[in-house]
């Protein structure tokens, strides 16, 4: 009986520890990059920053998804900080084609990066 109580206590302690670890939130991080349309970023690897020919604006008007392309060519998809996830496009539109800094929590899965849009600001080059 004493052994069963000890095993139960150990399992309970392990469950509490795992639950605490899964709810810990990492500190917010910041990324700096150009707010771009996803089509051009993936099709034209040689173009890191938006061209002044209006291409990015035309793609955005047509509904292309927005993402952040860093100078070291990492791609981040902006997501909302809330769950369920809500659309952040309207918050991003004033920054299309600009060098920006987004602060939020970074998530990585299967080679894909996302950042929660907790703060956004333009960065002067």
C-alpha positions as CSV (number, residue, x, y, z in Angstrom):
1,X,0.0,0.0,0.0
2,X,2.9,2.4,0.9
3,X,4.5,1.7,-2.5
4,X,1.3,2.5,-4.4
5,X,1.0,5.8,-2.5
6,X,4.6,6.7,-3.3
7,X,4.2,5.9,-7.0
8,X,1.0,7.9,-7.1
9,X,2.8,10.8,-5.5
10,X,5.6,10.6,-8.0
11,X,3.3,10.5,-10.9
12,X,1.3,13.4,-9.6
13,X,4.5,15.5,-9.1
14,X,5.6,14.6,-12.7
15,X,2.2,15.7,-14.1
16,X,2.3,19.0,-12.2
17,X,5.9,19.7,-13.4
18,X,5.0,18.9,-17.1
19,X,1.9,21.1,-16.9
20,X,3.9,24.0,-15.6
21,X,6.5,23.6,-18.3
22,X,3.9,23.6,-21.1
23,X,2.3,26.8,-19.9
24,X,5.5,28.8,-19.5
25,X,5.7,31.5,-22.1
26,X,9.0,32.5,-23.7
27,X,9.9,36.1,-23.6
28,X,8.9,38.2,-26.6
29,X,11.4,38.5,-29.4
30,X,11.8,41.1,-32.2
31,X,12.5,40.5,-35.8
32,X,13.4,43.2,-38.4
33,X,12.6,42.7,-42.1
34,X,10.6,43.9,-45.1
35,X,6.8,43.4,-45.1
36,X,6.2,41.7,-48.4
37,X,3.7,39.7,-50.4
38,X,4.3,36.0,-50.2
39,X,4.2,35.3,-54.0
40,X,7.2,37.4,-54.9
41,X,9.2,36.4,-51.9
42,X,9.0,32.7,-52.8
43,X,9.2,33.2,-56.6
44,X,12.0,35.7,-56.9
45,X,14.7,34.8,-54.4
46,X,17.1,37.5,-55.7
47,X,14.8,40.3,-54.5
48,X,15.2,40.8,-50.8
49,X,13.6,44.2,-50.4
50,X,10.5,45.5,-52.4
51,X,11.2,47.2,-55.7
52,X,9.9,50.7,-56.3
53,X,7.8,49.6,-59.3
54,X,4.5,49.1,-57.4
55,X,4.7,45.3,-57.7
56,X,4.3,44.6,-54.0
57,X,1.3,47.0,-53.7
58,X,-0.4,45.3,-56.7
59,X,0.1,41.9,-55.2
60,X,-1.3,43.0,-51.8
61,X,-4.3,44.7,-53.5
62,X,-4.9,41.4,-55.2
63,X,-5.0,39.6,-51.9
64,X,-1.6,38.0,-51.6
65,X,-0.7,37.0,-48.0
66,X,1.7,39.2,-46.1
67,X,4.9,38.1,-44.5
68,X,8.2,39.4,-43.2
69,X,11.4,38.7,-45.1
70,X,14.5,39.4,-42.9
71,X,17.8,40.5,-44.4
72,X,19.2,37.0,-43.8
73,X,16.3,35.7,-45.9
74,X,14.3,34.2,-43.0
75,X,10.5,34.2,-43.6
76,X,8.0,34.9,-40.8
77,X,4.3,34.8,-41.0
78,X,2.6,37.4,-38.8
79,X,-0.2,35.9,-36.6
80,X,-2.4,37.3,-33.9
81,X,-1.4,37.1,-30.3
82,X,-4.9,35.8,-29.4
83,X,-6.5,32.4,-29.7
84,X,-8.6,31.8,-31.6
85,X,-6.3,33.5,-34.2
86,X,-7.8,36.6,-35.8
87,X,-6.9,38.4,-39.0
88,X,-4.0,40.9,-38.6
89,X,-3.9,42.1,-42.2
90,X,-5.5,45.5,-41.5
91,X,-2.8,46.2,-38.9
92,X,-0.1,45.3,-41.4
93,X,-1.3,47.2,-44.5
94,X,0.1,50.6,-43.5
95,X,3.6,49.0,-43.4
96,X,3.6,47.1,-46.8
97,X,6.9,47.5,-48.5
98,X,8.6,49.0,-45.5
99,X,11.4,47.8,-43.3
100,X,9.6,47.0,-40.0
101,X,10.3,45.6,-36.5
102,X,7.7,43.2,-35.1
103,X,7.8,42.2,-31.5
104,X,6.0,39.1,-30.3
105,X,6.4,35.4,-29.6
106,X,8.2,33.4,-32.3
107,X,6.8,29.9,-33.2
108,X,8.6,27.4,-35.5
109,X,7.3,24.2,-36.9
110,X,8.6,22.1,-39.8
111,X,10.8,24.9,-41.1
112,X,8.1,27.5,-41.0
113,X,8.3,30.6,-38.8
114,X,5.5,32.7,-37.3
115,X,5.5,35.7,-35.0
116,X,2.6,37.0,-33.0
117,X,1.9,40.6,-33.8
118,X,2.1,42.3,-30.4
119,X,3.9,45.4,-31.6
120,X,4.9,46.8,-35.0
121,X,6.9,49.8,-36.0
122,X,8.7,51.1,-39.1
123,X,12.5,51.1,-39.0
124,X,14.4,53.8,-40.8
125,X,17.1,52.5,-43.1
